[in-house]
Amino acid sequence: MSHFIDVILAIPLEKMFTYSITQAESQFLKVGMRVSVPFGKTKIHTGLVGAIHTNPPLVYEAKEIHQILDETPIVTQKQLELWQWIAKYYMCTLGEVMRAALPNAFILESETLVSRNLKKDIKDTDLKDDEYLVYEALHHQSTLKIQEISSILDKKNVLPVIKRLIEKEVILLQEEIYDKYKPKYVRYVKLMPEYTSEIGLHELLNDLSRAEKQRQVVMTLFSISAKTKKPVKVKELIEESGGSSAIVKTLIDKGVLEEYHIQTDRVQYDGDENEETKALNEYQAKALEEIETSFETQNVTLLHGITSSGKTEVYVKLIEQILAEGKQVLYLLPEIALTTQLVVRLQNYFGEQVAVFHSKYSAHERVEVYNQVLGNSAKAKIVLGARSSIFLPFHNLGLIIVDEEHEQSFKQFDPAPRYHARDAAIVLAHLHKAKTLLGSATPSLESYNNAIENKYGLVEINRRYNNVQLPDIELVDLAEKYKKKRMKGHFSDRMIEEITEALEEGYQVILFQNRRGYSPIVECNTCGHSPQCTNCDVSLTYHQYRGQLRCHYCGYTSAMLQKCMACGTSSLDTKGFGTEQIETEAKMLFPKANVGRMDLDTTRGKHGYEKIITALEQQEIDILVGTQMLTKGLDFRNVKLVGIMNADNLLNFPDFRAHERSFQLMLQVSGRAGRTQKQGKVLIQTYNPLHRILQQVSTNNYIEMFKEQLQERRDFKYPPFYRLIKVTLKHRDYNKVETASDWYAKSLRQVFRGNVLGPEFPPVSRVRNQYLKNILIKIPQQQSLSRTKEAIKKINTTFEAVGAFKGVRVVLNVDNY
């Protein structure tokens, strides 16, 4: 009887591929193990076993697998169930989910290896110069990779040379799989056994009396190991003794020291003993009790606690209870910047039971955390991470906390799967029969609506921790200030007064401007021309710090212009302002203050966030200018004033969520002010102080905003009353996108009639030389979601079969929040 496996490949295929295996392999293999399999003509891919059976494929001949890569499954059954739900719900393939879910190092790469054909005699005269160089190199090395040949010949395209060598039968090609994860080994040294006794050591030191530096290294080694009773790293020994690696090597060669290696984790906790968790105040204790009661009947509970009400302490108490039951906890955060502060807090309580998982970690570090969770290690009882951590291989998950659940960073936009981590977390918890706690000071309309309709439990904390007062929020009318000439740059006189006062009292200030760079538009005063990106339909942003113009969509850069490209005059002016310009102006207005900036440009490195946050916590920065990174639940004790430089560019944005988002953003950034005894102050500069949202922010009135926005959503058929699926068509040819999108929209209208909007160009209609057109499908509550998706898939299949639309890419985005 033949045996077969269905394999998931990390490429966007609709179905799994079937491969044949031997009976012995069928007994060894389990679902969730990796195998390398041939796919296509020569490529070898990493696949994941999805099923083991005895049914041969009907359409094609099943190939044999290449090799088995694991001894035990690296993906659990529950993970596969989550993958299948994500693929079905978000209309993508299992392969795309697999690529997002597994650390890169697990998905092995296939690399072409070139070796010499030993069976054929070659005359040197038959070969051209570049062919001879490759042939000669293969005499010294049995195999070469394509990249290596490229560097030998010093040219990029070496395929023609390789092709000629294959035709002349000089070389053979073979595909090789290599594993990308390498465990980290640290080098340690110890004294040879004969020198560990007192007499032996004494003799050794006498022998080394002339070699002072070697003697110093031995003495240091002895004192470190006596003090710490732990193995001694070579690196540590060199630092402590002031020696060098050459001296250590000499001692090893002499047989005085013995070196050995220990595999270590790349991410380690090296803190002190655990702190006791803080006692809760009455409001927190009441909230904790209500959450526990709510969990008895509901699987999901929403904790609506105003900024600085101490939600984290409530989470900590819940985590303690879940750990006591021997279960795992997943703590989801929207931003990597937040994890840096929280890691310290949680590690102080739970020590090395806390593992961190996010995209700034290297591939090796991510593999280690993945393996710790898979092995149910004591080191990963609590996983703190950004959205991708929902894909980790949990065994007995007890609780998922989604902090700042309203954040749009939880939604993945590119590439597929375009999932929402909050919604996927609720499904993951359901699979594990665990509970989900959503926390926010400004919940999303969907979550709050679910809580009001009793789909979720609802718990509220309306007092700040230690009864600190909420900040005093003041609106500054920019139109009036400009008219009365009371502006210095982009700072109103009120803003300057308040900043001066806060600095004099020894407090810190946060200035919020949701745009990085110096200025978003450079314009010629003579002819009005503005430099545009060559690949996108946007004007280039001026970055003064680097003296360049940059596109924030595709990364295109050019040097700052000295003259207008259209008319040649040098009267170039900048319009609008970003964080860089605010930073420059703040330095001029407050020369004695230390001004820092926190945006995507200053936090590119792995520890970029940590450096800035630590500098602010240790009061090395007096004024911090930043983008929305600052708004997430960071806790700064000494910030008295928060200034929002321009509220209007948040409100005037073409998106049905613009008002809800603006409210959340402004209230969150306000929440960074006055978190200790003294009341904080928030100044919001705007041209429209009577705007409903700004009035609601100034009175901290979430409920009023919720009711008003909900009514608008009901009137105009938007979530939570209607589901949304956005279809985006992309192509380099404008006319092709036009005709394709018209055809697509017409086909959708035949099925969904009036609930199809578009096709419409988005505000930025060309990105990376691709024209975009959007179609929006609105799905009423009574309409079956799965049947709607089936209908869209049918239309999509027909669309792909039309020859005229070849090359037009279709992106389906479900729940386009």
MARRO-350078 format. One record per residue (C-alpha): x, y, z; residue in one letter. Coordinates in steps of 0.05 Angstrom, whole numbers, plus 5000, padded with zeros to 4 digits. Example, Ala and Ser with C-alpha at 12.3 -4.5 7.8 and 13.67 -1.06 7.14 Angstrom:
524649105156a 527349795143s 
This chain:
500050005000m 502750694981s 503351255032h 502551995019f 503052655056i 499753325041d 504853885048v 503754625062i 508855035023l 510555755042a 508056024975i 501056274957p 497955624931l 490455484937e 491554744956k 496654314992m 501253884949f 501553134956t 508152754959y 509452004965s 513151715025i 515451015045t 511850605099q 517550725148a 517051475136e 509551455146s 510551145215q 515851665234f 512552295206l 507352685245k 503053275225v 506953925240g 513853665221m 517953995167r 520253635104v 524153885045s 520753734979v 522053844905p 517354354875f 517554614804g 523254394759k 529354454804t 527454834867k 527154514935i 522454814987h 521154715060t 514154435071g 510054285132l 506453615138v 498953785138g 496153075132a 498552355126i 494151875084h 493951335031t 490151684974n 494451834913p 493252504877p 488652434817l 491452984772v 498952894778y 504352394795e 506552474868a 513952624874k 518052334932e 520252784989i 527453014994h 528752935068q 525452995137i 527953605175l 524953505245d 524752945296e 518553225329t 512953685304p 514654435308i 507454645295v 501854415341t 494854195320q 491754825351k 496555265311q 494254925247l 486955035266e 488555785276l 492155805209w 486155495174q 481455995206w 485956585186i 486556325115a 479056235108k 476856875144y 482057355113y 481557035044m 488756825035c 492556165028t 495455705082l 502355815052g 501856565064e 499756435136v 505555955145m 510556475120r 507956975171a 507356475227a 514156125227l 520656485242p 524456595177n 529956125199a 525055535199f 523355635125i 529655375094l 532355665029e 534355274969s 541155474941e 544055234877t 550854904884l 555654814827v 560654234826s 565753974775r 563853404729n 569352904746l 567252414691k 569252874634k 576253084612d 576553814595i 581854174554k 583554864579d 583555124508t 576054954500d 574155454555l 573456214551k 576956644604d 571056714652d 569255974644e 576455774659y 576356194723l 570255814749v 573355144727y 579955324762e 576355524826a 572754854828l 579554504831h 580854844898h 573754784925q 569054194911s 562654624908t 561155354896l 554855754907k 552256234854i 553956834898q 561156584905e 561856514829i 559157224823s 564657494868s 570157074832i 568157364764l 566458044795d 559958114757k 552658044778k 549657634721n 553656984719v 547956544694l 550256584620p 557156324641v 554155764682i 549455594624k 555355524576r 559155094626l 553054634633i 552554574557e 559954384553k 558553874610e 564054184652v 559754274714i 553853954749l 548354314786l 545354084851q 540354404899e 542254404972e 538154595032i 541654935089y 538955095158d 538955835175k 538655785251y 545255705286k 545155625361p 549556125397k 555455815433y 559356215484v 566756065497r 568755905568y 575355715601v 577455355664k 584055145695l 586554455677m 584953955734p 592353905756e 592454645773y 586054685813t 589254455879s 592954965922e 599754645909i 598554595834g 596455315830l 602455545871h 607255185825e 603855465763l 604356175788l 611856075802n 612755805731d 609356415703l 613256915746s 616757185684r 610457215641a 606957755681e 600957825635k 599557075633q 600257055709r 595157625715q 590157245671v 590756615715v 589957015779m 583757375751t 580656715729l 581756425799f 578757035834s 572557075787i 570856335795s 571956375871a 567256985875k 561556775828t 562156005831k 559856025758k 563455845692p 567856405667v 567056695596k 573256845556v 570557535540k 569457685614e 576357425633l 579857875581i 575958485605e 577358365679e 584758195672s 586458715619g 589558155577g 588157965505s 585457365467s 592657205445a 594857105518i 588856655532v 590556255469k 597856175493t 595455905560l 590755415524i 596455185479d 600955095540k 595754645571g 594455115630v 587355295611l 582054865579e 576755185534e 569654935525y 563155205495h 556155245524i 549955385482q 546456005509t 540156395494d 541157045458r 535857395499v 537057335573q 534157625636y 539657855683d 535558225735g 535358175811d 530657755852e 523257845839n 519658425869e 513058335905e 507158565862t 503959205886k 497559195927a 491559435887l 487460045907n 479959955918e 478160135846y 483159645817q 481159105866a 473859205848k 475659175773a 479558525784l 473658215821e 468858435765e 473458145711i 473657475748e 466057475754t 465357665681s 469957095660f 465256595692e 460056735638t 463857095583q 470056885544n 471857605526v 471858205574t 473258935558l 476859335611l 475460075599h 480160445646g 481961175637i 489261355624t 493861235684s 488460845722s 493360275735g 490759755685k 497659415683t 497359245757e 490558905746v 493558505689y 499358305734v 494658025787k 490857625734l 497457365705i 499457125775e 493056725781q 493956405712i 501256215727l 499055905792a 494555445750e 500755245710g 498255575646k 501456055595q 499656785584v 500057195520l 500657945530y 499558305464l 501959025452l 501059455391p 508059765390e 515059525402i 516460185438a 511559965492l 514759295504t 521359615527t 517859945587q 513359355603l 518858825598v 522459145657v 516059195698r 513958475685l 520958195694q 521458525762n 515358125782y 516157475743f 523657425729g 525756995671e 518656715660q 517657305613v 519557205540a 519257765488v 517557675415f 517358215361h 520258415294s 526358805320k 529058145346y 533957775301s 531857125267a 536056725317h 532857055377e 525856925349r 527456185339v 529756135411e 523256435438v 519155985391y 522855365416n 521955575489q 514355645479v 514154995440l 517954625494g 513354935547n 519655195580s 519555565647a 522856145610k 516656295568a 510656255613k 508856975596i 509957195524v 510057935513l 509758125440g 507158495381a 501758215334r 505957635305s 506357305373s 499357005364i 502856495319f 507256195374l 506155455391p 502555515458f 500654875494h 496155085551n 494355805542l 490156075600g 489556815584l 490757315528i 491258045546i 490458535487v 492959195514d 490959845477e 486159415437e 483760015396h 490460085361e 490660015286q 497759725291s 494359055308f 491959015236k 496958745185q 496259105118f 501858795075d 503458255058p 497957725067a 495357475114p 491958145128r 489557935197y 487458335257h 491358085317a 485858275367r 480557865330d 485357285316a 487257285390a 479957185409i 479556585363v 486256315390l 483656375461a 477256005440h 481455435412l 485155365478h 478855475519k 482356085549a 479856775567k 481257435531t 481858115565l 481658725520l 484259355554g 483960085532s 482660795556a 479260925489t 476260265464p 474760175391s 467460285372l 466759545353e 469159285420s 465159785462y 458959625421n 460058875432n 460559015507a 454159425508i 450558865470e 453058365522n 457357985472k 463258175516y 463658315591g 464859045610l 468959295669v 470760025680e 475860405723i 474061145725n 479361395774r 486761505761r 491661135805y 492861505872n 486861945855n 491262375810v 486962885773q 486062825698l 489963345660p 486964025646d 485864065570i 485964745536e 484564895463l 488765445430v 485665785369d 491165845317l 487266285269a 486566815324e 493866755345k 496466845274y 491767445264k 494367775327k 501567585309k 502567185373r 506166605340m 513566445340k 514565935286g 509265405301h 508965565375f 503266005402s 504766485459d 500566025506r 504765425487m 511265815500i 508666065568e 506665365590e 513165035566i 517365565601t 513465475666e 513964705664a 521464735651l 522665245706e 519064785756e 523564215734g 518363815696y 518763515626q 514763675564v 512163235507i 510463565439l 506363145391f 506463245315q 503962665273n 508762765216r 516162615212r 521362995173g 522263745171y 516963955122s 512063555080p 512164025020i 517564424986v 514564954939e 517365464891c 514866164908n 515566384835t 511865844796c 508765414851g 512264764829h 513164244883s 518063644876p 514262984870q 516562274880c 518261934814t 514861284836n 508761534876c 503562074872d 506062454933v 510363064945s 517162924975l 518363075049t 524363505066y 528863205119h 533563765142q 537763305185y 540262935124r 539363505075g 534963075030q 527962995001l 524762335017r 518461944998c 515061625058h 511561115014y 517160794974c 523561065005g 525961454943y 530961994962t 534362574927s 538763144952a 535263784973m 534364234912l 537964904908q 533765154850k 526665014826c 526564454775m 521164794734a 523165524730c 530265534755g 529466064809t 532265944878s 526166194916s 524365514947l 520065525009d 517664975056t 510364885073k 507564495132g 511764215188f 514063555217g 517663325280t 524563565255e 522064275247q 518864275316i 525364015345e 529364565311t 524565115334e 524264835405a 531964865408k 531865595386m 526265805433l 528965415493f 536565405484p 537865145555k 533264545548a 535363865521n 530863705463v 529962995438g 525962695381r 522362025375m 519861815307d 521361285255l 527861625235d 530861625306t 528560915326t 530960505268r 536060095307g 534359495350k 535059895415h 532960575386g 526560595428y 529960385492e 535260935487k 530161495479i 525261225531i 530861115582t 533561815569a 526762115583l 525661695645e 532461895672q 530762625657q 536462725608e 531263005558i 527163615577d 522763675515i 521163055473l 518163165404v 514862555374g 509762225329t 504261745350q 509461275380m 508861725441l 501361615448t 501660875467k 501060715542g 507960955562l 508761165634d 513161775646f 512862025718r 515662725708n 511762985647v 507363575666k 505563865598l 503463555532v 502863995470g 499163765408i 502064215354m 496464155302n 490163755313a 487063905246d 491263455202n 488662865243l 481363065236l 481363235162n 483162555136f 479062175084p 477161565125d 470761385162f 474861265224r 478461935223a 474462235280h 474661615324e 482261555312r 483462295327s 479562245392f 483561635413q 490261925393l 489262595428m 486362285491l 492061775493q 497462315484v 493962735537s 494362145584g 501962205585r 501262855625a 501062925701g 501562195722r 503962365793t 501162835845q 501163495807k 495663585755q 498163575683g 496464065628k 494963925555v 494964465501l 491664305434i 493264795378q 487764815325t 484465255272y 477764955292n 476864965368p 469364865363l 469964195328h 465663665363r 471463175371i 476063705402l 470563905451q 469563165470q 477163085480v 477463705524s 471963425570t 474562705565n 467662485543n 468561805511y 461161605517i 458762225479e 463862095423m 461761365421f 454361515414k 455362055361e 460161635319q 455761015326l 449761405299q 453861635239e 456160925226r 448960675229r 446661225180d 452261105130f 452760345134k 459660245166y 462259775220p 459959535270p 453259505232f 456359285166y 462558865152r 467459135101l 471758785048i 476259235008k 478659004939v 484859374913t 487159294841l 494459464824k 498259524758h 503559964726r 498860124667d 493660654684y 488660434630n 489259704650k 487359864722v 481460294698e 478359754654t 479859194703a 476859554762s 470559744723d 469659014702w 470758774774y 465859284804a 460559114752k 461158374768s 460658514843l 454458964832r 450858394797q 451358004863v 451358534918f 447559094881r 447759754920g 452759524973n 458759624927v 462460294928l 467460484874g 471860364838p 475360974866e 482561224867f 485261284939p 488261954962p 495161694941v 493361344876s 500361134853r 505360784899v 511960474875r 509860594802n 503560194811q 496660524801y 491560324854l 484060304851k 479460104909n 472659774911i 469059724978l 463859184992i 459159295051k 456058675082i 449758765124p 449258355189q 443857885162q 447957705100q 452257065106s 459557265109l 462156595084s 457456585023r 459557305008t 466857095007k 465256504962e 461856964913a 467857444914i 472656854903k 468556614842k 468857314812i 476357334827n 477456664792t 473756904730t 477657554732f 484357184732e 482156784671a 480957414629v 487057504585g 486358264580a 487358334655f 493657914659k 498558214709g 493358624747v 494258444820r 488158384865v 488758484940v 482958274984l 482758605052n 477458335100v 475158775158d 478959365129n 479459735195y 
